[in-house]
Amino acid sequence: MGYRFQRFCPMITYVVIFCLSWIILCSATFVQSQSTDDSSCDFFSGSWVHDDTYPLYDTSLCPFIGNQFDCKKKGRPDTDYLKLKWKPTHCELPRFDGNDFLKRYTGKKILFVGDSITNNQWQSLICLLHVAVPQSEYKVSARKFYLPEYDIHVDRLVHQYLVDLVEQDMGTVLQLDSISKNGEEFKGYDILIFDSWHWWNRNDTRKLWDYIQDGTQIVKDMDRLVAYKKALTTWSKWVESNVDSNVTQVFFQGLTPSHTSGKTWNDANPGVSCKGQTEPIDFSSYPQEPLPQGVAILNEVLANMTKPVTLLNVTTLSQFRKDGHPSIYGQYGEEKNDCLHWCVSGVPDTWNQILYAKLVAAGN
């Protein structure tokens, strides 16, 4: 009896060790899938939750935030908008780790291309990196940020339409089928993040062009959605012809909403705006306003591409945040109620958290 038990003991030990190893392996796999596996995590569906560990940085420690976005510096009295964390429904969004980002992208060049929303995201990212290594020397200008210690460049270009704007005798011409001039500036980068939407709907007094050129036809104006699709198609052809996906990763920032009217969030008073808003839209009443018309166009263009482009689909998560805009705590104070741009720190930090998560998930 004792002999049989002694023979049986090692067998039990092996079984226990095997089972424990299997449990540990499964647990590790589960944790990994919850945190970094892009294929199993929809980062864009979720809700905003209160988190006392936020914001990700103190804005007073970042000297790069412009008056247009530095709501705290411009006197915004409430702080709850800084304490909100985006929580995906079925997984965890990794907290932005500036040190890890810098180690991964040492010697790399990152470029944001677009309008002032791009500037929002750019300022957020360089703040996130600076506060991670506050003692590290840096060089910064209105459109360039460089950390010599890590040899990392984070630049931005202002091209609201992505395609070329050309000065001719008749005036400024928006060339829907040309991106050769702008495209030269996009080359040589390891990560490209594009954005274009809000300027396509500007009226005659605020648009940047006098004429639109579509092929050989030059007109004073045309259906802006048609023009937007043509321009995005031209951009997509540039990516297809000029980007080596083994070297450069391409992102497109999803269209971001404005909160200029209460009808956006079914407020009983449609005359209200983002001014005075101190909390996000109630999660039980999902934003009912249709997505910006450009969303479907952007999705169609991206779907027809063969080169990989990652969509940072931040439209819906940003729709919740009627409280996230500068309002009267922006560059012009009471003179302008800004319900288009976003406070930094704030919602743009989440856009960069998702960018970081997507890069990690891709194994970069």
N, C-alpha and C positions, 0 to 999 in steps of 0.2 A: 504493500500500500504506500509506504513512504517512498519507495523507489519510483513507483509510477507517478507520484505527486512531484518528485524532483524532476522527472523527465517532462512533466506537463508545465512546470513553472516557466521555463524559457519560452515555451510556445505562447503562454499568456502574455509574457513580457513583450514578445515580438508583435503580437496582435495589438496590445495597448499602444506601443510605440507607433505602429502603422496608423492606427486610428487617430492618435494625437497629431501625427504629421499631416494626415489628410485634412483634419479640421483646421489646422494652422494654415495649410496651403489654400483651402477654400476661403478662409477668412481673409487672407491677404489678397486673394483674387477679388473678393467682394469689395474690400476697401478700395482697391485700385480702381475697380470699375465705377465706384461711387465718386471718386475724386478726379480721375484723370482720363478715363476711357471715353473719348468723344463719341464713339459709336453708340454708347448706351446712355448718354447724358444729353438731354435737351436743356441747355443753359438758358434758353430764352422763354420758357414757360415756368411761371412761378409767382411769387408775391414778395412784397417788401415787408420786412420784419424789423422790429426795434432791436438794436444791438449796442450796448453801452461801450463796446470796444471800438466803435466807429466815431469819427471818421478815420480813414487810413493814415492821415497826417494832419498836423496843425498847420493851417494856412499861413500863420505868422512865421513859420519856419521855411516857407518857400517864397523866395523873392521874385519868382518869374510870373506870378499871376497878374494879369492886366486888370485895370480898373473896370473893364467891361464885365469881368467874371468874378471878381473878388468881393462877394456879397458881404462877408463878415467885416472886411476892412471898410466897406462903404456904409456900414452901420446897420445891417440887418439884425434885428434884436432877437429873433427866435433861433433856436438851435436844433430843434427836433429833426429838421430836414437833413442834418449831418449825421444823425444816429440811425439811419435806415440802411439795412443790408438786403441785397437781392438774394432770395433763396429759391433756387429751382425746385420744382415740385418733387422730382424723383431722385435727386442727387445733390451733392454739395458743390458749390462754386469755390474753388481754391482761393484762399486769401492771397492777395498780391504780395509776392516776395521779391522786393527790389534787388536784394543781394543775389538771389538765384537768377533773376532776369539778367543781371549784369554779367554773371559768370557764363550763362548760356550764350550771350551775344557779344562777348568780348571780341573786338575787332570787326564788328558788323556795322552796317549802315541801314537806318530805318527812315522811311520817307512817308509823310502824310501829304496828300494832295486833295485840295477841295476848297471849301469856303470857310466862313467863320465858325461853323460847327466843327470843322477839322481843327481849327485853332483851339476850340474848347478842349478837344481830346488831346491835342498835342501838349497844351499847358498842363493838363492833368498828368500825363505820362512823365514829363520831365520833372514834375514835382515828386511823383512817386519814386523816381530813381534818385533824385537829389537827397530826399530825406532818408533813404536807405544808407547813403554814404555821405553824410553831411560834411565830413572833413576832406572829402576828395575834391581836388581842384577841378574847376569847370570853366568852359567858355560858352557864352550865350549871347545871342543877338535876337532880333525880332523873329527870325525864322530858322535859327540853327542852335543846336545844343550839343556840346561835345564834352565827354569825360576822358581826358588823356590817360588816366590810370587804367581804364578799360578799353581805350581806343574805340569807343562807341559813339556813333553819330546818330542823333535823332533830329531830323530836319522836317520842314514843311514848305510846301509851295502853294501859292494862292492861284488856283485855276478853277473858278466857280463853275465853269461849263465843261471842264476837262479838255474839250476840243479847242482849236485855235481861234483866237481873236486877232484879226489883222487890220492894221491901219491902211486904208486906201484913200484915194482922192475924194471919193464920195462920203467917206466917214469910216467908222469902225464896223467891220464885217465879222459876224459869227459864222465860221465855216464848219458846217455840220459834218462834212466828210473829210476833214483834215485834222490831224493831230501830230503832224510831223514836227512842228516847231516845239510844242509843249513836250512831246514824247521824248525828245533828246534829253530833257531834264529829268526824266523818270529812270534813266538808265544808270547802272552801277550800284544799285541798292539791293540789299538782301531781303528786306521786307518792304512791301508797298501797301499802303492803306489809302484807298480812294473814297471820295464822297462827292456827290453832286445831286442837288434837288432844289433847294429853296430859291435859288436865283432864276430858275426857269419860270417862276410865276410872278416875277416882278413886273410892275406896270411900266408904262412908257417913260415915266419920269425917273425911274430907278434902275432900269436895265442898263447894261454896259455896252450894248451894241446899237448901231443905227440900222443895219441891214442884216438879213440872214441869207447865207449862200447854201443852197442845196444842189450839189452838182454844178451845173452851168447856170442854174436859175438863181437870181438874186431878188429877194422880196423884202418889203418893209416889215412884214410880220407873217406868222403862220400859226397853226394850231400848236400850242406849246408842248402838249403831250407827244405829238408826232415828232416835233423837233427833239424832244428829250430822248425818245427812242432811237432816232437816227444818230444822235451824238453818242449815246451809250453803245450803239452798234459799232461806231467808228472806234471808240475806246476799246471795245472787246477785240476788234481786229488787231489793234496795236499790241494787246497782250498776247494774242495768239502768235503774232509774228516776231515779237521781240523779247518775250520772257522765257528764260530757261527755268522750268519748274524745279529742276534739281539744284538750282542756285538761289532762286528768288521765290518767296512765298507772297501771294497776292491776296489782299482782303478788300472787301467793299463794305463800307459802313452803311448799315441800313438807314432808311429815311427816318428822321426824328420829327416828332410832332411839335406843334406850338399849342399853347393854351390861352388863346386870346378871347375865347368866349365860353361861357358856362355850358352852352349846349354840347360842348365836347364831352362833358362828364354828366350830362342830363341834370344839370342844376336847375332848380325851379326858377331861378333868375338868370336867363341867358345873357344878361348884360354884365355879369361879373366876369372877371378875368383871373389871371394868375396873381394879380395884386392882392396881397393880404392872405394868400393861401399858406397854411402852416402844416398841412398834412396831405398825404397822397389821396387819390381817389379810393373810395371804399371798395375793397376787393370783392365784396359780394355783388356789386353792380359793375361788372366789367365794362370798360369803355365801349360805348355803343356807336360812336362815330366811325364810319367806314375808314379803313386805312387810307393814307394818302394815295391818290391815283397813280403816283409814280411807282408804288410798291410792285404792282402787277407787271409793269413794264420792266423794272429792274430784274424781277424774278425770271421773266421770259428771256431776257438777254443773257443772263447768267446760265440758264438752262441750256441754251444753244451753244455754249462754249465748250471746247474740247480741253483747253488748259484749265487746271484747277484754280478756282477763285473761291475763297471762303467768305460767305456772307455773314457779317456781324449783325444779326437780325434784332437790333435793339429797339425797333419801332414800338412794339407793344409794351415792353417793360418801361419805356420812357413815357408812354401814354398815361400810365398811372400817376406820374409825378408832376401834377399841377403845381406843387409846392417847390419845385426844383429850379425855377427860373429867377434871374436877377430882379425882375420887376423894376421897382424904383431904386433898387440898391445896385445899380449898374453904373456904367460910365457917365450917363447924363442925369442921374438922379430923378427927381420929380418930373423933369421935362420929357422923359420917355419911359413908358411902361414896357419893359422888355420881357415878353413871354415866349420868345423864340430861342434865345441862348440859355445856357445853364450855369448855375453857380459852380465854382471850383474853390474848395472841394465840394463834391456832390455827385450827381448822376454820371458825369463823364468818367469818374473813377471806376464805376461799375463797368462801363464800356471797356475800359482798359483791363479790368479783372478778367473779363470774358476773352479779350484778345490774348492775355497771358495764358488763360486756361486752354484756349485753342492751340496755341503754340506748344504748350507742354504736351497736350494730347497728341499732337502731330509728331512728337518725339524729338523736337528741336531743342 
